[in-house]
Amino acid sequence: MFDLENIENGDHSLEQGAGGRLTDSQMDYLRELQPNKKEWDGMTELQRDEVMGQILQRYGELSLPDDFNIQESIGYVFDPHVMEQYERLEAPHDHVQIEAIGETLANYEDLRWENWQDLEFVEKIEVLNDVETQIAAIEHRPPCPVRTGNNMGELEVTPYEISGHMGGYRTGTKDITLNPELLTSDNPMVYREMLDTLVHEGRHAYQDFNVNVCEVHPRHSEVQSWSENMAGGKWGYWGDCSNELGQRLYEQQAIEIDARNFAHDVLNNWWNRILET
C-alpha cells in the first residue's frame, strides 16, 4: 500500500508515466483491487459494483488531471472483465430512464389493469418482482426483492427509507416492502398508487446505490445532494411527519422531491402509453 500523502504530493504523478499513461507504481496501486476471473465469476452484481466503486475511488486518490481518460486507463491496467463492468457502469439520464420504465410498465401484459385483477396475490408478488428486476436493469443497479408487510407505519427502517404508509425501502436488506392493501384493492386509483410506490421506492434504491455503493448517476451534483440529505444530523433527513410542519419538511427534502418527481414522470409516461393502445 502506497502512502497517499506522497501520492498527493506528486511522487506518483501522471507526468512520470510514459505516453501520458499511469506510472508503474500507480498501476500497481490500482491493481491491488483487481480480482481474478474465478473470484469475479463468483461475485454478485452488487459485489462487482462495489469493487468498481473502490477502483474509481483510488483513481480519485491519485489526483489525476481533469482530462485524464479513465476508460482508456482501465483498458490497459485491468483485465477485460473489469473493463466490461466499467462500460455498463453509468446509468442513462433520467429522461431516458423515465421513457424506458414507462414503456416497461405499459407493455407488461400481467400488469395491465384488466389482467392484474385476475391474478392471485402470490402471482402479483411474482409480477412485481419481475418488473422491479427490469426497472433495476434500466437504472443500472441491483434489483430489490419486493415484499408485502402489515403495520407499514411500524417498519423498522431508517427515516429516509420510508414513504408514508404505502411502502418502504430498507438500505440494510435492500428490499422494497409494499402495503398489501395496494395489491388487493379493486380501486384503479389504488392500483395506480401501487405502481407509483414501486417506482418511488425503486428510486430510493437507486439513490442509495449511488451514494453508498457506486456512483452511476450522470449528474454528480444530484448525488451529492442525496448524500447530504442521507447523512443525518442537523441538516440531514427529516422523518417526523407527526404534524403539518414535519410533513412539509419531509416532503421538501432532496431525496423525497427527486423520488416523487421521478415516479410522477414515469406514471405520466406509462399512462400516455396506455391511452395510445
Residue pairs with C-beta under 8 A, 6 or more apart in sequence:
1 29
1 32
2 12
2 25
2 29
4 61
6 12
7 26
7 29
7 61
7 62
7 63
8 61
8 63
12 23
12 25
12 26
12 29
12 62
13 23
13 63
14 20
14 22
14 23
14 26
14 62
14 64
14 65
14 68
16 23
17 23
17 26
21 73
21 76
22 30
22 62
22 73
22 77
26 62
27 77
29 58
29 62
30 55
30 58
30 59
30 77
30 78
31 77
31 78
33 51
33 54
33 55
33 58
34 78
34 79
34 82
35 43
35 51
35 82
36 79
37 79
37 81
40 48
40 81
40 82
43 51
44 142
45 142
46 142
46 174
46 213
48 85
49 85
49 89
49 141
49 142
49 209
49 213
49 214
49 216
50 213
50 214
51 82
51 85
52 82
52 85
52 86
52 89
52 214
53 213
53 214
53 215
55 74
55 78
55 82
56 70
56 214
56 215
59 70
59 73
64 70
70 86
71 86
71 87
74 82
74 83
74 86
75 83
88 140
89 140
89 214
89 216
90 140
90 216
90 218
91 97
91 138
91 139
91 140
91 141
91 206
91 216
91 217
91 218
92 100
92 138
92 140
92 218
93 218
94 262
94 265
97 138
97 139
97 262
98 262
98 265
98 266
98 269
99 269
100 138
101 135
101 138
101 199
101 266
101 269
101 270
102 266
102 267
102 268
102 269
102 270
102 272
102 273
103 269
103 273
104 131
104 134
104 135
104 138
105 111
105 131
105 195
105 266
105 270
105 273
106 270
106 273
106 274
106 277
107 273
108 127
108 130
108 131
109 115
110 116
110 119
110 123
110 127
111 127
111 131
111 195
112 274
113 188
113 191
116 124
116 127
116 191
117 186
119 127
121 180
121 183
121 184
124 183
125 146
125 147
125 148
125 183
128 146
128 178
128 183
128 198
129 143
129 145
129 146
131 198
132 143
132 144
132 146
132 176
132 198
132 202
133 143
135 143
135 198
135 199
135 202
136 142
136 143
136 144
136 202
136 205
137 143
139 202
139 206
140 216
141 205
141 206
141 209
141 216
142 174
142 209
144 169
144 174
144 175
144 176
144 201
144 202
144 205
145 174
145 175
145 176
146 175
146 176
146 177
146 178
146 198
147 175
147 176
147 177
147 178
148 177
148 178
148 179
148 180
148 183
149 155
149 177
149 178
149 179
149 180
150 180
152 165
152 166
152 167
152 168
152 177
152 179
153 165
155 161
155 162
155 168
155 170
155 177
157 168
157 169
157 170
157 171
157 172
158 171
158 237
158 239
159 237
159 238
159 239
159 240
160 204
160 229
160 230
160 237
160 239
160 253
160 255
160 256
161 168
161 169
161 170
161 171
161 204
162 168
162 169
162 239
163 169
163 197
163 200
163 201
163 204
163 256
163 259
164 241
165 179
166 178
166 179
166 182
166 193
166 194
166 197
167 176
167 177
167 178
167 179
167 182
167 197
167 198
167 200
167 201
168 176
168 177
168 201
169 175
169 176
169 177
169 201
169 202
169 204
169 205
169 208
170 177
171 208
171 212
174 205
174 208
176 198
176 201
176 202
176 205
178 194
178 197
178 198
178 201
179 197
181 190
182 190
182 191
182 193
182 194
182 197
183 194
185 191
192 267
195 267
195 270
196 263
196 264
196 267
197 263
199 262
199 263
199 266
199 267
200 259
200 260
200 262
200 263
201 259
203 258
203 259
203 262
203 263
204 255
204 259
206 217
207 226
207 230
207 255
207 258
207 259
208 230
209 216
210 216
210 217
210 223
210 226
211 223
211 226
211 227
211 230
215 223
217 223
222 258
225 254
226 254
226 255
226 258
228 235
228 236
228 254
229 236
229 237
229 253
229 254
229 255
230 236
230 237
230 255
231 237
237 253
237 255
238 246
238 249
238 250
238 253
239 250
240 246
240 249
240 250
241 247
241 250
250 256
251 257
251 260
